[in-house]
Structures are given as structure tokens and as C-alpha cells.
Amino acid sequence: MSAEEQFMRIALELAAGAGEMGEVPVGALVVKDGEVLGTGANDRERAGDPTAHAEVLAMRAAATALGSWRLDGCTLYATLEPCPMCAGAAVSARVDAVVFGAPDPKAGACGTLYNLCADPRLNHEMTVTRGVLADECAKLASEWFEGRRPAPQGSRRRDADH
């Protein structure tokens, strides 16, 4: 298993924990020189904070660990492609690379809808690696959302007894 897959497995564990807490299951971590500096899982509902995305929380924790807002030499791992806010925060923090699992066709800002990570008009660009454990990342999210949608009329939801 590659280092990218190992770190994405950690992000998947964080995402699963967020899902269990009723949050959209996204997990993220920041790594530098093979060391995890910060982790995050979506926490918007519990915190009542629209900026409490997994990636932002992981970058905040990494900045605290480094004692600097500059995350030079760091890689941000996320189970879902970062949104414009999170990709913008990664650009502002000078992250070197973003690695994500599943693309986000509704809000992806690392190549799907936008590409803030490689926009030469901005003050920083980073490398992007897409699709690490993409199937597992996508499955976690889709199953979580599937469990929250109302069942079609005349059918029972799978989790109706829980």
C-alpha cells in the first residue's frame, strides 16, 4: 500500500466518524515529511460553524502544530475533493499538494468545477492528485446520503427499524 493510500485510510476513518455524528462524512489530514500534523472531520452541524469543513479544521490543527499559518512542505489529504472555500484556504496556507479521493461534481474546486489549486492568477499553485481510494471515498459518502433520503412511496427504507 502506498503512503498516499495509508494517509487516505486515516482520512476515511475520520470521515466515517463524522458520518456517525450526523455530519457529512468527509475526513482530512495534513502531512509533512510523513508525519500527520493535523486532522479534521466535518463538524458544521455540531459546531454551528459554516467553515468547520474537515480540510479547514485539519489545516488549523497543522498550523497550530507548526506554530505558523504557512503550511509549506505540507500535503492536504481529503476524502472528497475540496470545495472553493477549502481549496482557497489551501492556496492561502501555501500547501504544496492536495490529494483527494472522490471528485465532487457539485462543489469540487481542485479540477472538477474549478481549479483553484492551479490558477496562475492566484499567488500560489500546488499539485493535485485525484482519485486515491476514490471508490471507497465515494461509497462512504453515497451510502451516508442514501440513508438520509426519503424512501420512494410504497417502499420501506433500509434503516426504518433503527
Secondary structure, DSSP 8 states (H G I E B T S, - for coil): --HHHHHHHHHHHHHHHHHHTTS---EEEEEETTEEEEEEE--HHHHT-TT--HHHHHHHHHHHHHTSS--TTEEEEEEE---HHHHHHHHHTT-SEEEEEE--TTT-TBTTS-BGGG-TTSS---EEE--TTHHHHHHHHHHHHHTTS---TTS--TTTT-
